[in-house]
Structure formats: C-alpha cells, structure tokens
C-alpha cells in the first residue's frame, strides 16, 4: 500500500510540475503574440486557463498529503507545548474535521460530475472543446484528497494511541 501511495504522490507532483510549466509557457506565448508580434491567438488564453485549473485541482491533493491545509504549527506548538496528549488529540481532531467537511462536499461534487457527463458543455472560442471534464477532474481530485487525509488520520490516530498509553512522569516533591 505504501508503494501505491508513493506512486500516486509522485504522479501528482509531476502533474503539478508539468501543468505549471505549461501554463507559464502559454501565458508567455500569449503576451509575446499580442504585444511583440501583434497577432493574438485567442485559444491560448483558454488553454492556459484550463491547464491552470487542472493544476489547482491536483494541488489540492498535494497540499493534503503534505498537510499544508491543516498545519497551523505556531498555534498548536504553543498551545500544546507541554501537553503531548492534547497536541496529539488536536492533530487527530483537525484531520477528522477535514475528512468530515470533505465527505459533506463529495456528494455535491459527484452530482456535478454526473451532470457534466450527461450534458457536455463546450468552449466558447473552441467550439469542439468539451469543458465538462473539469467537473469530473474535480471529483477525482477530491477523492485523492480524501485518500491522503485518511492515511494521515490513520497515522495520527496511531500516534494518539501511543501517547495515551505512555505514562506522564511523576513530579518529585
């Protein structure tokens, strides 16, 4: 299972790298075409936008497995500095809350995906380009976020159980 998770994470990171580079190149090409060559290619903006949106969707899941969305380190380190049980509980609570919020939004994203598959919508500048894939891609990326959060929750629960089983050192009086 760890190899599969590492493979998913590697694919996500490489996808982000490629799509961010492609977005940057397309925006540069748009600027060069418009201001240097005085020849505007309208679909370059649309392509850059769609590639950037797909980058952002995958970046959500990358942020989830890197714990960038829930790590408010300064607060929990100060608040639970001398309380390992409280800190472990706080971490479990934040991840569980993130999972709960994501589970609440998943049915809506699923309905959007089904509607997009049933009723395709096409671009305005490129009439043959089906833009409905965005809703499907969003749902897939939300599922990846859920997967990453569940892995983190499992890890944090194990850590919380370990902390609960350790005894606090007794004070000498």
C-alpha positions as CSV (number, residue, x, y, z in Angstrom):
1,X,0.0,0.0,0.0
2,X,2.9,2.4,0.8
3,X,4.3,1.9,-2.8
4,X,0.9,2.7,-4.3
5,X,0.6,5.9,-2.2
6,X,4.1,7.0,-3.1
7,X,3.3,6.3,-6.8
8,X,0.2,8.5,-6.5
9,X,2.1,11.2,-4.8
10,X,4.8,11.1,-7.5
11,X,2.2,11.3,-10.3
12,X,0.5,14.3,-8.5
13,X,3.8,16.2,-8.1
14,X,4.9,15.6,-11.7
15,X,1.5,16.6,-13.0
16,X,1.7,19.8,-11.0
17,X,5.2,20.5,-12.3
18,X,4.2,19.9,-16.0
19,X,0.9,21.9,-15.8
20,X,2.5,24.8,-14.0
21,X,5.3,25.0,-16.6
22,X,2.7,24.6,-19.5
23,X,0.6,27.4,-18.0
24,X,3.6,29.7,-17.7
25,X,4.7,29.0,-21.3
26,X,1.2,29.5,-22.7
27,X,0.8,32.9,-20.9
28,X,4.3,34.0,-22.1
29,X,3.3,32.9,-25.7
30,X,0.1,34.9,-25.4
31,X,1.9,38.0,-24.3
32,X,4.6,37.7,-27.0
33,X,1.9,37.1,-29.7
34,X,-0.2,40.1,-28.5
35,X,2.5,42.7,-27.8
36,X,5.5,41.8,-29.9
37,X,4.1,40.0,-33.0
38,X,0.7,41.9,-32.8
39,X,-1.0,38.6,-33.6
40,X,-3.5,37.4,-31.0
41,X,-4.3,33.7,-30.8
42,X,-7.5,33.6,-28.6
43,X,-7.5,29.9,-27.7
44,X,-4.1,30.2,-25.9
45,X,-5.8,32.0,-23.0
46,X,-8.4,29.3,-22.8
47,X,-5.8,26.6,-22.9
48,X,-3.7,28.3,-20.2
49,X,-6.8,28.7,-18.0
50,X,-7.9,25.1,-18.3
51,X,-4.4,23.8,-17.6
52,X,-4.0,26.1,-14.6
53,X,-7.4,25.0,-13.2
54,X,-6.3,21.4,-13.5
55,X,-3.1,22.3,-11.8
56,X,-5.0,23.8,-8.9
57,X,-7.2,20.7,-8.5
58,X,-4.3,18.4,-8.2
59,X,-2.5,20.9,-6.0
60,X,-5.4,20.4,-3.5
61,X,-4.5,16.8,-3.1
62,X,-0.8,17.6,-2.9
63,X,-1.5,20.0,-0.2
64,X,-3.5,17.4,1.6
65,X,-0.8,14.7,1.7
66,X,1.8,17.4,2.6
67,X,-0.5,18.5,5.4
68,X,-0.4,22.1,4.2
69,X,-4.1,22.7,4.7
70,X,-4.3,21.8,8.4
71,X,-0.9,22.6,9.8
72,X,-1.2,25.7,11.9
73,X,2.1,24.8,13.6
74,X,2.6,28.0,15.5
75,X,-0.7,27.7,17.3
76,X,-0.6,24.0,18.3
77,X,3.1,24.1,19.2
78,X,2.5,27.0,21.6
79,X,-0.9,25.8,22.9
80,X,0.2,22.2,23.5
81,X,3.9,22.7,24.2
82,X,3.9,20.7,27.4
83,X,0.9,18.6,26.7
84,X,1.6,15.8,24.3
85,X,-1.8,14.2,24.8
86,X,-3.5,17.5,23.9
87,X,-1.3,18.0,20.9
88,X,-2.0,14.5,19.6
89,X,-5.7,14.9,20.1
90,X,-5.6,18.3,18.4
91,X,-3.9,16.8,15.3
92,X,-6.5,14.0,15.1
93,X,-9.3,16.5,15.6
94,X,-8.1,18.7,12.7
95,X,-7.7,15.8,10.3
96,X,-11.0,14.3,11.3
97,X,-12.7,17.7,10.8
98,X,-11.1,18.0,7.3
99,X,-12.4,14.5,6.4
100,X,-15.9,15.3,7.6
101,X,-16.0,18.5,5.6
102,X,-14.7,16.8,2.5
103,X,-17.3,13.9,2.9
104,X,-20.0,16.6,3.2
105,X,-18.9,18.1,-0.2
106,X,-18.3,14.9,-2.1
107,X,-22.0,14.1,-2.9
108,X,-22.4,17.5,-4.4
109,X,-19.2,17.1,-6.5
110,X,-20.4,13.7,-7.5
111,X,-23.7,15.1,-8.8
112,X,-21.9,17.8,-10.7
113,X,-19.7,15.1,-12.3
114,X,-22.7,13.0,-13.3
115,X,-24.4,16.1,-14.8
116,X,-21.3,17.0,-16.7
117,X,-21.0,13.5,-18.1
118,X,-24.7,13.6,-19.1
119,X,-24.8,17.1,-20.5
120,X,-21.5,18.1,-22.0
121,X,-20.7,21.8,-22.3
122,X,-18.4,23.2,-25.0
123,X,-16.0,26.1,-25.0
124,X,-16.9,29.5,-26.5
125,X,-13.7,30.0,-28.5
126,X,-13.0,26.4,-29.4
127,X,-16.5,25.1,-30.1
128,X,-15.4,21.4,-30.2
129,X,-13.6,21.5,-26.8
130,X,-15.6,19.8,-24.1
131,X,-15.2,21.7,-20.8
132,X,-17.2,19.3,-18.8
133,X,-14.1,17.3,-17.9
134,X,-13.4,20.0,-15.2
135,X,-16.2,18.7,-13.0
136,X,-15.1,15.1,-13.4
137,X,-11.5,16.1,-12.7
138,X,-12.5,18.0,-9.6
139,X,-14.4,14.9,-8.2
140,X,-11.3,12.7,-8.8
141,X,-9.0,15.2,-7.1
142,X,-11.4,15.4,-4.1
143,X,-11.2,11.6,-3.9
144,X,-7.4,11.8,-3.9
145,X,-7.6,14.4,-1.1
146,X,-9.9,12.1,0.9
147,X,-7.4,9.2,0.4
148,X,-4.5,11.3,1.7
149,X,-6.5,12.6,4.6
150,X,-7.5,9.1,5.6
151,X,-3.8,8.0,5.5
152,X,-2.9,10.9,7.7
153,X,-5.8,10.3,10.1
154,X,-4.7,6.6,10.5
155,X,-1.2,7.7,11.2
156,X,-2.3,10.4,13.7
157,X,-4.7,8.0,15.5
158,X,-1.9,5.5,16.0
159,X,0.3,8.3,17.4
160,X,-2.5,9.4,19.6
161,X,-2.9,5.9,21.0
162,X,0.8,5.6,21.7
163,X,0.7,8.9,23.6
164,X,-2.3,7.8,25.6
165,X,-0.5,4.6,26.6
166,X,2.6,6.4,27.9
167,X,2.6,7.5,31.5
168,X,3.3,11.0,32.4
169,X,6.4,11.4,34.5
170,X,5.6,12.0,38.2
171,X,6.8,15.1,39.9
172,X,9.2,14.8,42.8
173,X,8.0,16.8,45.8
